[in-house]
């Protein structure tokens, strides 16, 4: 098969089975569809996360492919203006939260569907394998939402992450604790609770280091097996330690199980400051109801950012029309990630992997042209955007309110959360 054959147009597809095919990136001509591979968990324990991600991707594709009065990359033109008004077409693949399935699906998207770039993958463990495949084929991988710091430290040329990583998020969390302590709040001890994949272990490594540097006593340091059927033993350990602040790093099913188990065992943490993920998902708050009031999470996004970013509410309405949900920490990063990738393809005027990589490396998007609280999108040599400023939000009155940093805060934190 000719590696330069034209890409076929069509609607957004969902692909599942891994099929044999020929290797090599695709090259499209202006006016043809630009095909992008999208990998998320569309089945299994994290299926709802994948469904929400798909809605975020489709909303972003709508913004690119049609003309909207939004001050966002590629929004005002119908299609990619620099590339003959080409439309982007998304091909979805289900990695089932399995890194090896992600590897196989990435190869199929590249060799069979001839995608020019990959985007995903929610779980850091899957993003690790998928980005390695993309590197081998010379195609960009846009890390939309996985936050493990180590992902950007493997010397990859084709890896790019517009959003913050967990060192940046955790630093903001400890900055918040320091600020509360300076106001006279009692914060002497912290407890770590983290799942055993790359997300949880990297998060705990960062937080362990920061606790020591900032002078907080670590009274609980608990690793648990992801998707464990029971957390009773671990919650008993947390209850005995009773830290002033609990710092959990968990995906949504584990976060729900943690909270339910704490309720069953009569443990009420004084404060929870979470590493987002499961604690930012609508499914978690639907399941927990009033029991979730007061939980604080680091975040890349909050709807109240609309006071500073005029596009936020319009884009949220577009997303909600598809999903019946508001944008959250993950879906906002996913949507913005695709816009950043589309902007690079627009400037590259090509679907050649190396040219897109060069355009991504040259990206410089002011924060005002995003829906995020970021200063800008500009990548370092390792592919990380260091200007992706995190915020902290608290769940109060059935919604998230930005409480930190002071420059963007719209409310004072409820502290302690069980006051």
C-alpha positions in Angstrom: 0.0 0.0 0.0 1.3 3.5 -0.9 2.1 5.4 2.3 1.1 8.6 0.5 -2.3 7.6 -0.6 -5.1 10.0 0.2 -7.0 9.6 3.4 -10.6 8.6 3.0 -13.2 11.1 4.4 -16.1 10.1 6.7 -17.7 10.5 10.0 -16.1 10.0 13.4 -15.6 6.3 13.9 -15.2 4.0 16.9 -12.6 1.2 16.5 -12.1 -1.7 18.9 -10.4 -4.9 17.5 -6.6 -4.9 16.8 -6.1 -5.7 13.1 -2.9 -6.4 11.2 -1.7 -3.7 8.8 1.1 -1.9 7.2 3.4 0.4 9.2 4.1 4.1 8.5 2.5 7.5 9.1 0.0 8.9 6.7 0.5 12.0 4.5 -2.6 14.0 3.5 -3.1 16.7 1.0 -4.8 20.0 1.8 -8.6 19.7 1.6 -8.6 16.1 2.7 -9.6 14.9 6.1 -7.0 15.0 8.8 -7.3 11.7 10.7 -6.4 11.7 14.4 -6.4 8.6 16.6 -8.1 8.9 20.0 -7.5 6.3 22.8 -9.6 6.2 25.9 -11.2 3.4 28.1 -14.6 3.0 26.5 -15.4 -0.2 28.4 -14.6 -1.7 31.8 -14.3 0.1 35.2 -13.4 3.5 33.6 -15.9 3.3 30.7 -17.8 6.5 31.8 -14.5 8.4 31.8 -14.0 7.2 28.2 -17.5 8.2 27.2 -17.0 11.7 28.7 -13.7 12.0 26.9 -15.3 11.0 23.6 -17.8 13.8 24.1 -15.0 16.2 24.9 -13.1 15.2 21.7 -16.2 15.5 19.6 -16.9 19.0 21.0 -13.4 20.1 20.1 -13.7 18.6 16.6 -16.9 20.6 16.1 -15.1 23.8 17.2 -12.3 23.0 14.6 -14.5 21.9 11.8 -17.1 24.7 12.0 -17.0 28.4 12.5 -17.6 29.8 16.0 -17.3 33.2 17.6 -14.8 31.9 20.2 -11.4 33.2 21.0 -9.9 29.7 20.8 -7.3 28.2 18.4 -8.9 27.3 15.0 -12.4 28.2 16.2 -13.3 31.1 13.9 -12.6 29.3 10.6 -14.6 26.3 9.4 -11.7 23.7 9.2 -8.0 24.2 9.3 -7.4 27.5 7.4 -3.7 26.9 6.9 -4.4 23.5 5.4 -7.0 24.2 2.7 -9.9 24.2 5.2 -9.3 20.5 5.9 -11.6 18.9 8.5 -10.3 16.7 11.3 -11.8 13.2 11.6 -11.4 11.3 14.9 -11.0 7.5 15.0 -11.7 6.2 18.5 -10.1 3.2 20.1 -10.9 1.4 23.3 -7.8 0.6 25.4 -9.9 -0.9 28.2 -7.6 0.6 30.8 -5.0 -2.0 29.8 -1.5 -0.7 28.7 -0.9 -3.6 26.4 -4.3 -3.2 24.7 -3.4 0.5 24.4 -0.2 -0.5 22.7 -2.0 -2.8 20.2 -4.7 -0.2 19.5 -2.1 2.5 18.9 -0.3 0.4 16.3 -3.6 -0.4 14.6 -4.6 3.3 14.4 -1.2 4.1 12.9 -0.9 1.2 10.4 -4.5 0.6 9.5 -6.3 3.9 9.9 -3.2 6.0 8.9 -3.7 8.6 11.6 -1.3 11.5 11.7 -1.2 11.9 15.5 -2.5 10.2 18.7 -4.2 11.7 21.7 -5.3 10.2 25.0 -5.2 8.3 27.3 -6.5 9.2 30.8 -4.5 6.5 32.6 -0.8 7.4 32.9 0.2 3.7 32.5 -1.6 3.6 29.1 -0.2 6.9 28.0 3.3 5.5 28.7 2.9 2.6 26.3 1.0 4.6 23.6 3.5 7.4 23.6 6.3 4.9 23.1 4.5 3.5 20.1 4.0 7.0 18.6 7.7 7.8 19.1 8.7 4.6 17.3 6.5 5.6 14.3 7.5 9.2 14.3 4.0 10.6 15.1 3.1 13.1 17.8 1.4 11.9 20.9 -0.6 14.7 22.7 -1.0 13.7 26.3 -4.3 15.3 27.1 -4.9 14.3 30.7 -2.4 11.8 32.1 -0.4 13.6 34.8 2.5 11.4 35.8 5.7 13.5 35.8 7.8 10.6 34.5 6.0 10.6 31.2 7.9 13.7 30.1 11.3 12.4 31.3 12.0 9.6 28.8 13.7 11.7 26.2 10.8 11.4 23.7 10.7 13.9 20.8 7.1 13.4 19.9 5.5 13.7 23.4 3.6 16.9 24.3 1.5 17.7 27.4 -0.3 21.1 27.5 -1.7 20.5 31.1 0.2 20.3 34.4 1.8 17.2 35.8 1.6 16.0 39.3 4.7 17.8 40.6 3.1 21.0 39.6 -0.3 20.0 41.0 1.2 18.8 44.3 3.2 21.9 44.7 0.0 23.9 44.4 -1.6 21.7 47.0 1.2 22.2 49.5 1.3 25.9 48.7 -2.4 25.9 49.7 -1.6 24.0 53.0 1.1 26.5 53.8 -1.3 29.4 53.2 -3.9 27.9 55.5 -1.3 27.2 58.1 -0.2 30.9 57.9 -3.8 31.8 58.6 -3.6 29.9 61.9 -5.2 26.6 60.8 -3.9 23.5 62.4 -2.1 21.5 59.8 0.7 19.4 61.2 0.2 15.9 59.8 -0.6 14.5 56.4 -1.6 11.0 55.1 -0.9 9.6 51.7 -3.4 7.1 50.1 -2.5 6.1 46.5 -3.2 3.4 44.0 -0.3 1.2 42.7 0.0 2.1 39.0 2.3 4.9 37.7 -0.3 7.6 38.5 -0.5 6.8 42.2 3.2 5.9 42.8 4.5 9.0 41.0 2.0 11.2 42.9 3.0 9.7 46.2 6.7 10.2 45.5 6.2 13.8 44.9 4.0 14.4 47.9 6.3 12.4 50.2 9.1 14.7 49.2 7.1 17.9 49.5 5.8 16.9 53.0 9.4 16.5 54.2 10.5 19.8 52.6 7.6 21.8 54.0 7.7 20.4 57.5 4.6 18.2 57.6 4.7 14.9 59.5 3.7 11.9 57.4 1.5 9.7 59.6 0.1 7.5 56.9 1.7 6.2 53.7 -0.7 3.7 52.2 -0.4 2.1 48.8 -3.3 -0.1 47.7 -4.1 -2.3 44.7 -6.0 -0.4 41.9 -9.6 -1.6 41.6 -9.3 -3.5 44.9 -12.6 -5.2 46.0 -12.1 -4.0 49.6 -10.3 -1.1 51.3 -11.3 -2.0 54.9 -7.8 -2.7 56.1 -6.4 0.5 54.5 -9.2 2.7 55.9 -8.6 1.3 59.4 -5.0 2.4 59.0 -6.1 5.8 58.0 -8.5 6.1 60.9 -5.8 5.1 63.4 -3.4 7.7 61.9 -6.1 10.4 61.6 -4.0 12.9 59.6 -4.9 16.6 59.6 -5.0 16.3 55.8 -5.7 13.2 53.7 -4.0 13.3 50.2 -5.6 10.6 48.0 -4.6 9.6 44.5 -7.3 7.4 43.1 -9.3 6.7 40.0 -13.1 7.0 40.3 -14.2 3.5 41.3 -11.5 3.4 44.0 -12.5 6.9 45.2 -16.1 5.8 45.6 -15.1 2.7 47.5 -12.8 4.7 49.7 -15.5 7.1 50.7 -18.1 4.4 51.3 -15.7 2.3 53.4 -14.8 5.4 55.5 -18.5 5.9 56.1 -19.0 2.2 57.1 -16.1 2.3 59.5 -17.0 5.7 61.0 -14.0 7.6 59.8 -14.4 11.2 58.9 -11.2 12.8 57.7 -10.7 16.4 58.9 -9.8 17.4 55.4 -9.3 15.8 52.0 -7.1 17.5 49.3 -7.3 15.1 46.4 -5.1 14.6 43.3 -8.2 15.1 41.1 -8.9 12.0 38.9 -11.7 10.1 40.6 -12.4 13.0 43.0 -13.1 15.3 40.0 -15.5 13.0 38.3 -19.3 13.5 38.2 -19.9 9.8 38.9 -18.1 10.2 42.2 -20.2 13.2 43.3 -23.4 11.5 42.1 -22.6 8.5 44.2 -21.5 10.4 47.3 -24.0 13.3 47.4 -23.7 15.3 50.7 -20.9 13.0 51.9 -18.6 14.8 49.4 -19.2 18.3 50.6 -16.0 20.0 51.5 -13.6 17.8 49.4 -10.9 19.9 47.9 -9.2 18.8 44.6 -6.4 20.2 42.6 -7.7 21.1 39.1 -6.9 22.5 35.7 -10.4 23.9 35.3 -13.5 25.3 37.0 -16.7 26.7 35.6 -16.3 29.8 37.6 -13.3 30.6 35.4 -15.9 32.0 33.0 -15.4 35.3 34.9 -11.9 35.5 33.4 -12.3 33.3 30.2 -15.4 34.3 28.2 -15.3 31.1 26.1 -15.8 28.8 29.1 -19.6 28.9 29.4 -20.2 28.7 25.6 -17.9 25.7 25.3 -19.4 24.1 28.4 -22.9 24.4 26.8 -21.6 22.7 23.7 -20.1 19.9 25.7 -23.2 19.6 27.9 -25.5 19.3 24.9 -23.6 16.1 24.0 -22.9 14.6 27.4 -25.6 16.0 29.8 -22.6 16.9 32.1 -20.5 19.9 32.7 -16.9 20.0 31.8 -14.6 18.8 34.6 -10.9 18.6 35.3 -10.3 15.8 32.8 -12.7 16.7 30.0 -11.5 20.3 29.9 -7.9 19.1 29.5 -9.0 16.6 26.8 -11.0 19.2 24.8 -8.2 21.8 25.0 -5.6 19.2 24.1 -7.3 18.5 20.8 -7.5 22.2 20.0 -3.8 22.6 20.7 -3.0 19.6 18.4 -5.3 21.0 15.7 -3.7 24.4 15.9 -0.3 22.7 15.3 -1.5 20.8 12.3 -3.0 24.0 11.0 0.4 25.7 11.2 2.3 22.7 9.9 0.0 22.7 6.8 0.8 19.0 6.7 0.0 15.6 8.3 3.7 14.6 8.2 4.6 13.6 11.8 7.9 15.5 11.9 6.3 18.7 10.6 3.5 18.5 13.2 6.1 17.8 15.9 8.0 21.0 14.8 4.7 23.0 14.9 3.9 21.7 18.4 7.4 22.6 19.6 6.8 26.1 18.3 3.4 26.5 20.0 2.8 29.7 21.9 -0.9 30.2 22.7 -1.8 32.9 25.3 -3.8 31.7 28.2 -6.6 34.0 27.3 -7.1 31.9 24.2 -7.9 28.8 26.2 -10.7 27.7 28.6 -8.1 27.0 31.3 -6.4 29.1 34.0 -3.1 28.8 32.3 -0.6 31.6 31.5 0.0 30.1 28.1 0.7 26.9 26.1 4.4 26.7 25.3 6.3 23.5 25.4 9.7 22.9 27.0 12.2 20.6 25.3 10.7 17.6 27.1 7.2 18.4 25.8 5.8 19.8 29.1 4.0 23.1 29.3 5.3 24.6 32.5 2.8 27.5 32.3 -0.2 25.3 33.0 -1.1 26.9 36.3 -3.1 24.6 38.6 -5.9 25.8 40.8 -7.6 24.2 43.8 -11.4 23.8 43.9 -13.8 22.8 46.7 -17.1 21.0 46.3 -19.7 23.2 48.0 -23.4 23.6 47.3 -23.4 20.9 44.6 -20.6 22.6 42.5 -16.9 23.3 42.5 -15.7 26.7 43.6 -12.2 28.0 43.0 -10.5 28.6 46.4 -6.8 28.9 45.5 -4.6 30.7 44.6 -5.8 34.0 46.0 -5.4 35.8 42.7 -8.2 33.7 41.1 -10.1 32.4 44.2 -13.8 33.2 44.3 -14.5 31.9 47.8 -12.8 31.2 51.1 -12.3 27.4 51.8 -14.5 25.5 54.1 -11.8 24.3 56.6 -12.0 21.9 58.2 -14.3 20.2 55.8 -16.3 18.5 58.6 -16.6 21.7 60.6 
